[in-house]
Amino acid sequence: MQKLTYLDALRGYAILGVILTHTIRKFHGDIPETLYQFGIQGSRGVQLFFIVSAFTLFYSLEKHSSSRQFSIPDFYIKRFFRIAPMFYFALLFYMVFDLVSDVLGIYSSYPEVSMHLILSTITFTNVLHPDWLFSLVPGGWSISNEFLFYLCIPFLFYWIRTPRTAYIFVAVSVVTSVALHSVLGGVSPFSEVKSYLFYWFPNQLSIFLMGITLFFVGKKYTFNLIAYQSFTALSILCILVLGLTPYDMSSLMPKHVLFGLAFCLLALGLSGAPNRILDNRPIQFIGTISFSIYLVHFFVLDMVNYVMLDTLTSSLIPLNALLIVFLTTLLVSILFAYITYRLIELPGIRLGRILIQKLGFNRTKRKAA
C-alpha cells in the first residue's frame, strides 16, 4: 500500500493531544482557564485516531479488493495481530504495576481487578457496559470501540460505495446517537456512569464513518492547490475555535462530531497540498509508534508526576511546570514506545502475516483437492 505520510503525521498530532489532556489535568486551577479548556480537549485526539483508522482500512480494502470481495478471516487475523500483542502486554504490565504502586504508595486511578474486567478487557468488549468501561488497560475504551468498528467493516464495505452514501450513514449515526443520549441519559445503568454515553460505540460510530467518508471524497473529487491549502487553514482555525470553547463531555451537543469534521478537513487539505511544517519526519515518527505511545504514556505520566510534580510546582510557575511534565512524559514515552514497537508490535504484525499465508495456503490446497 502506498505510504501516505500525512496519515502518520495526523496520528502524531493525535497522540500529542492525548498526552496533553492527561498531563494538564493536574494543573486545573493553577493555569489560565482558557488554556486548561484548550488542553483538556486534546482528548479529541482519540477521534482523530478513529478517522485515520477508518480511512486507512477502506483505502487498503479498496486497493486490494477490486471486486469488493475480501477474505474476512484474513482481515480479522490481520487486525487482531496488529492490536492484541501490544494490548495484552499492556494488560499484564498494568496489572503488575497496580500491585507495585500500592506497595510504593504511588497514586493511580486504575480500577480494581475483577473477573468481569479481565474478561471484558481480553475480549475488547469493555465499552459495552458502564461497569466495564474503565478497563484494566488505561484508555482501553478506545481500543474496544476500534474492535467493534472492525465487526462492522464487512457490512459497511458492502453498503458504502459513494460519498453520498457515506454522508447518509454519518447523518443517521449522529441523529441516532443524540436520540439515544436523550432517551437513555437518565436510565440505569447508563445514568450511573455519567460519561458512559459519550464513550460508548453508538456515539463514536459517526467518527469512524467520517473517516470512510473522507476516503470516498478524496477518491472522487480533485481540487486545485489553493483549495487544498484553504482546507488546511480553515481546519486549523476550526480546531482552535472548538478548542477554546468550554468542554462538556456529557452535553447533548455532539462537539466531538464538530472536531471530527474539522479533522477530516485537515486530512483532506494535507492529502492534496503537502505541508512540510505540519507533515514532517519527527511528527511522522511519533505517529508511526503512536499506538505504543498511547498504551505506555499513562504509566510514564504517573511516574513523572510521582518523581517530579511536587518539586516542579513548588519551584516553578505552573506553566513552566506543565511544559516540563508534558515534554518529559512525551520523550520518555517515545523511548519506551520505540522499544515495544520493535519488540512487540512489529513481531505481532509479522506473526499475523505468517498465519494468513499459512491459512491461505491450506485453503488453496483444499480447493485443489
C-alpha positions as CSV (number, residue, x, y, z in Angstrom):
1,M,0.0,0.0,0.0
2,Q,1.3,3.5,-0.9
3,K,2.8,5.3,2.1
4,L,0.6,8.3,2.9
5,T,2.9,10.2,5.2
6,Y,0.3,12.7,6.3
7,L,-1.7,9.9,8.0
8,D,1.3,9.2,10.2
9,A,1.5,12.9,10.9
10,L,-2.1,13.0,11.9
11,R,-1.6,10.1,14.3
12,G,1.3,12.0,15.7
13,Y,-0.8,15.1,16.4
14,A,-3.5,12.8,17.9
15,I,-1.2,11.3,20.5
16,L,0.3,14.7,21.4
17,G,-3.3,15.8,22.1
18,V,-4.0,12.8,24.2
19,I,-0.8,13.2,26.3
20,L,-1.6,16.9,26.8
21,T,-5.1,16.3,28.1
22,H,-3.8,13.8,30.6
23,T,-0.9,16.0,31.7
24,I,-2.9,19.2,32.1
25,R,-5.5,17.7,34.5
26,K,-3.1,18.1,37.4
27,F,-2.8,21.8,36.8
28,H,-6.5,22.7,36.8
29,G,-7.0,25.9,38.8
30,D,-3.3,26.8,38.6
31,I,-3.2,27.8,34.9
32,P,-5.5,30.1,32.9
33,E,-8.9,28.5,32.4
34,T,-8.8,29.2,28.7
35,L,-5.5,27.3,28.4
36,Y,-6.9,24.5,30.5
37,Q,-10.1,24.2,28.4
38,F,-8.0,24.0,25.2
39,G,-5.6,21.4,26.6
40,I,-8.3,19.2,28.1
41,Q,-9.8,18.9,24.6
42,G,-6.6,17.3,23.4
43,S,-8.6,14.1,24.2
44,R,-10.3,14.6,20.8
45,G,-7.1,13.1,19.5
46,V,-8.8,9.8,20.0
47,Q,-11.4,10.8,17.4
48,L,-8.6,11.7,15.1
49,F,-7.2,8.2,15.6
50,F,-10.6,6.8,14.7
51,I,-10.8,8.8,11.5
52,V,-7.4,7.8,10.3
53,S,-8.1,4.2,11.2
54,A,-11.3,4.1,9.1
55,F,-9.7,5.9,6.2
56,T,-6.7,3.5,6.2
57,L,-8.9,0.4,6.3
58,F,-11.0,1.4,3.4
59,Y,-8.0,2.6,1.4
60,S,-6.4,-0.8,1.9
61,L,-9.5,-2.8,1.2
62,E,-10.4,-0.9,-1.9
63,K,-6.9,-1.1,-3.2
64,H,-6.7,-4.9,-2.8
65,S,-10.3,-5.8,-3.3
66,S,-11.3,-4.6,-6.8
67,S,-14.4,-6.8,-6.8
68,R,-15.3,-5.6,-3.3
69,Q,-14.7,-9.1,-2.1
70,F,-12.2,-9.8,0.7
71,S,-11.3,-12.6,3.0
72,I,-13.0,-11.9,6.3
73,P,-10.8,-14.4,8.2
74,D,-7.7,-12.8,6.8
75,F,-9.0,-9.3,7.7
76,Y,-9.7,-10.2,11.3
77,I,-6.4,-12.1,11.8
78,K,-4.5,-9.1,10.5
79,R,-6.3,-6.6,12.7
80,F,-6.1,-8.9,15.8
81,F,-2.4,-9.3,15.5
82,R,-1.9,-5.6,14.8
83,I,-3.6,-4.7,18.1
84,A,-3.7,-7.6,20.5
85,P,0.0,-8.4,21.2
86,M,0.9,-4.9,22.5
87,F,-2.5,-4.5,24.2
88,Y,-2.2,-7.8,26.1
89,F,1.4,-6.9,27.1
90,A,0.0,-3.6,28.4
91,L,-2.7,-5.5,30.3
92,L,-0.2,-7.7,32.1
93,F,2.1,-4.7,32.7
94,Y,-0.6,-2.6,34.3
95,M,-1.9,-5.4,36.4
96,V,1.6,-5.8,37.9
97,F,2.1,-2.1,38.1
98,D,-1.2,-1.7,40.1
99,L,0.1,-4.1,42.7
100,V,3.5,-2.4,42.8
101,S,2.0,1.1,43.1
102,D,0.0,0.0,46.1
103,V,3.2,-1.2,47.8
104,L,5.1,2.0,46.9
105,G,2.2,4.3,47.7
106,I,2.0,5.7,44.2
107,Y,-1.3,7.2,43.4
108,S,-3.1,5.5,40.4
109,S,-6.6,5.6,39.3
110,Y,-6.7,2.1,37.8
111,P,-9.7,0.0,38.7
112,E,-9.6,-3.0,41.0
113,V,-9.0,-6.3,39.2
114,S,-12.1,-8.4,38.8
115,M,-13.1,-11.3,36.6
116,H,-15.6,-9.1,34.7
117,L,-12.9,-6.6,33.9
118,I,-10.4,-9.2,33.0
119,L,-12.8,-10.9,30.6
120,S,-14.2,-7.7,29.1
121,T,-10.6,-6.3,28.6
122,I,-9.3,-9.5,27.0
123,T,-12.3,-9.7,24.6
124,F,-12.2,-6.0,23.8
125,T,-15.8,-5.6,25.0
126,N,-15.4,-3.3,27.9
127,V,-17.1,-0.4,26.2
128,L,-20.4,-2.5,26.1
129,H,-21.3,-1.9,29.7
130,P,-20.8,1.1,32.1
131,D,-19.3,-1.1,34.8
132,W,-16.6,-2.3,32.4
133,L,-15.9,1.0,30.7
134,F,-12.6,1.8,32.5
135,S,-10.8,-1.4,31.7
136,L,-7.6,-2.7,33.2
137,V,-5.7,-1.1,30.4
138,P,-5.9,2.7,30.7
139,G,-7.6,4.1,27.6
140,G,-8.9,0.7,26.7
141,W,-12.3,2.1,25.8
142,S,-10.9,3.4,22.5
143,I,-9.4,0.0,21.7
144,S,-12.8,-1.6,22.4
145,N,-14.5,0.8,20.1
146,E,-11.9,0.1,17.4
147,F,-12.7,-3.6,17.6
148,L,-16.4,-3.1,17.5
149,F,-15.8,-1.0,14.4
150,Y,-13.9,-3.9,12.8
151,L,-17.0,-6.0,13.3
152,C,-19.0,-3.6,11.2
153,I,-16.5,-3.5,8.3
154,P,-18.0,-6.3,6.1
155,F,-21.4,-4.6,6.3
156,L,-20.0,-1.1,5.7
157,F,-17.7,-2.1,2.9
158,Y,-20.6,-3.7,1.1
159,W,-23.0,-0.8,1.5
160,I,-20.9,2.3,1.4
161,R,-19.5,2.9,-2.1
162,T,-20.0,6.6,-2.8
163,P,-19.6,9.9,-0.9
164,R,-23.4,10.3,-0.9
165,T,-24.0,7.0,0.8
166,A,-21.3,7.8,3.3
167,Y,-22.9,11.2,4.1
168,I,-26.2,9.5,4.8
169,F,-24.5,7.0,7.1
170,V,-22.8,9.8,9.1
171,A,-26.0,11.8,9.4
172,V,-28.1,8.8,10.5
173,S,-25.4,7.8,13.0
174,V,-25.2,11.3,14.5
175,V,-29.0,11.7,14.8
176,T,-29.3,8.2,16.3
177,S,-26.6,8.9,18.9
178,V,-28.2,12.1,20.0
179,A,-31.6,10.4,20.3
180,L,-30.1,7.6,22.4
181,H,-28.3,10.0,24.6
182,S,-31.5,11.9,25.2
183,V,-33.5,8.8,25.9
184,L,-31.0,6.8,27.9
185,G,-29.2,9.5,29.8
186,G,-31.4,9.2,32.9
187,V,-31.9,5.5,32.7
188,S,-30.0,2.9,34.8
189,P,-27.3,1.7,34.3
190,F,-26.3,4.5,31.9
191,S,-27.1,7.2,34.4
192,E,-24.7,5.7,37.0
193,V,-21.6,6.5,34.9
194,K,-22.2,10.0,33.6
195,S,-19.6,9.9,30.8
196,Y,-20.6,6.4,29.5
197,L,-22.9,7.6,26.8
198,F,-20.0,9.7,25.4
199,Y,-17.6,6.8,25.3
200,W,-19.9,4.0,24.0
201,F,-19.8,2.8,20.5
202,P,-23.0,4.4,19.1
203,N,-21.6,7.8,20.0
204,Q,-18.3,7.1,18.4
205,L,-19.5,5.4,15.2
206,S,-20.2,8.6,13.4
207,I,-16.4,9.4,13.7
208,F,-15.4,6.2,12.1
209,L,-17.9,6.8,9.4
210,M,-16.4,10.3,8.8
211,G,-13.1,8.5,8.1
212,I,-14.8,6.4,5.5
213,T,-16.5,9.5,4.0
214,L,-13.1,11.2,3.8
215,F,-11.8,8.3,1.8
216,F,-14.6,8.4,-0.8
217,V,-14.4,12.2,-1.0
218,G,-10.7,12.1,-1.7
219,K,-11.2,9.3,-4.2
220,K,-13.9,11.0,-6.2
221,Y,-13.0,14.7,-6.1
222,T,-9.9,16.6,-7.0
223,F,-9.3,20.2,-6.0
224,N,-6.7,22.8,-7.0
225,L,-3.7,23.6,-4.8
226,I,-5.2,26.8,-3.4
227,A,-8.4,24.8,-2.4
228,Y,-6.3,22.2,-0.5
229,Q,-4.3,24.9,1.3
230,S,-7.6,26.6,2.2
231,F,-8.9,23.4,3.6
232,T,-5.9,23.1,5.8
233,A,-6.0,26.7,7.0
234,L,-9.8,26.6,7.7
235,S,-9.5,23.3,9.6
236,I,-6.8,24.7,11.9
237,L,-9.0,27.7,12.6
238,C,-12.0,25.5,13.3
239,I,-9.9,23.3,15.7
240,L,-8.6,26.4,17.5
241,V,-12.2,27.8,17.9
242,L,-13.5,24.5,19.1
243,G,-10.6,24.1,21.5
244,L,-11.3,27.4,23.1
245,T,-15.0,26.8,23.8
246,P,-16.0,25.1,27.1
247,Y,-15.5,21.4,27.4
248,D,-18.6,19.3,28.4
249,M,-18.4,15.6,27.8
250,S,-22.0,14.9,28.8
251,S,-23.6,17.6,26.7
252,L,-26.1,16.6,24.0
253,M,-24.2,18.8,21.6
254,P,-22.0,16.4,19.6
255,K,-18.9,18.5,19.9
256,H,-16.7,15.6,19.1
257,V,-18.5,15.4,15.8
258,L,-17.6,19.0,15.1
259,F,-14.0,18.1,15.9
260,G,-14.3,15.1,13.6
261,L,-15.4,17.4,10.7
262,A,-12.5,19.7,11.3
263,F,-10.1,16.7,11.4
264,C,-11.5,15.5,8.1
265,L,-11.0,18.9,6.5
266,L,-7.4,18.9,7.8
267,A,-6.7,15.5,6.4
268,L,-8.2,16.4,3.0
269,G,-6.1,19.5,2.9
270,L,-2.9,17.7,3.7
271,S,-3.7,15.0,1.2
272,G,-3.6,17.4,-1.8
273,A,-1.2,20.0,-0.6
274,P,1.8,18.6,1.3
275,N,2.9,20.9,4.2
276,R,6.4,20.4,5.5
277,I,5.6,22.4,8.6
278,L,2.7,20.1,9.6
279,D,3.8,16.9,7.9
280,N,7.5,16.4,8.9
281,R,9.7,13.5,9.8
282,P,9.6,13.9,13.6
283,I,5.8,14.0,13.8
284,Q,5.6,11.1,11.3
285,F,7.9,9.1,13.5
286,I,5.7,9.8,16.6
287,G,2.7,8.8,14.5
288,T,4.3,5.5,13.5
289,I,4.7,4.4,17.1
290,S,1.7,6.2,18.4
291,F,-0.2,3.0,19.4
292,S,2.6,2.0,21.7
293,I,2.9,5.6,23.0
294,Y,-0.8,5.6,23.7
295,L,-0.6,2.5,25.9
296,V,2.6,3.4,27.8
297,H,2.2,7.1,28.4
298,F,-0.3,6.5,31.3
299,F,2.4,4.7,33.3
300,V,5.1,7.2,32.3
301,L,2.9,10.2,33.3
302,D,2.2,8.5,36.7
303,M,6.0,8.1,37.3
304,V,6.8,11.6,36.1
305,N,4.2,13.1,38.4
306,Y,5.3,10.9,41.3
307,V,9.0,11.9,40.9
308,M,8.8,15.4,39.7
309,L,5.4,17.1,40.1
310,D,5.7,18.3,43.7
311,T,9.2,19.7,43.2
312,L,8.3,21.4,39.9
313,T,5.1,23.0,41.2
314,S,6.8,24.4,44.3
315,S,9.8,25.9,42.5
316,L,8.4,27.0,39.1
317,I,5.4,28.9,37.8
318,P,2.6,26.4,36.8
319,L,3.0,26.9,33.0
320,N,6.7,26.0,33.1
321,A,6.0,23.0,35.4
322,L,3.3,21.9,32.9
323,L,5.7,22.2,30.0
324,I,8.4,20.2,31.7
325,V,6.0,17.4,32.8
326,F,4.5,17.3,29.3
327,L,7.8,17.1,27.4
328,T,9.3,14.6,29.9
329,T,6.3,12.4,29.6
330,L,6.4,12.6,25.8
331,L,10.1,11.9,25.4
332,V,10.2,9.0,27.9
333,S,7.0,7.6,26.3
334,I,8.7,7.8,22.9
335,L,11.7,5.9,24.2
336,F,9.6,3.1,25.7
337,A,7.2,3.0,22.8
338,Y,10.0,2.6,20.3
339,I,11.3,-0.4,22.2
340,T,7.8,-2.0,22.4
341,Y,7.1,-1.1,18.8
342,R,10.2,-3.0,17.7
343,L,9.9,-5.9,20.1
344,I,6.2,-6.4,20.3
345,E,4.2,-4.6,17.6
346,L,6.3,-5.5,14.6
347,P,6.7,-9.2,15.5
348,G,3.0,-9.4,16.1
349,I,2.3,-7.9,12.7
350,R,4.7,-10.4,11.1
351,L,3.1,-13.3,13.0
352,G,-0.3,-12.3,11.7
353,R,1.0,-12.2,8.1
354,I,2.6,-15.7,8.5
355,L,-0.7,-17.1,9.9
356,I,-2.6,-15.5,7.0
357,Q,-0.2,-17.0,4.5
358,K,-0.4,-20.4,6.1
359,L,-4.2,-20.5,6.2
360,G,-4.3,-19.2,2.6
361,F,-2.0,-22.0,1.5
362,N,-4.2,-24.5,3.3
363,R,-7.3,-23.1,1.7
364,T,-5.7,-23.3,-1.8
365,K,-4.6,-26.9,-1.1
366,R,-8.2,-27.9,0.0
367,K,-9.6,-26.3,-3.2
368,A,-7.2,-28.1,-5.4
369,A,-8.1,-31.4,-3.7
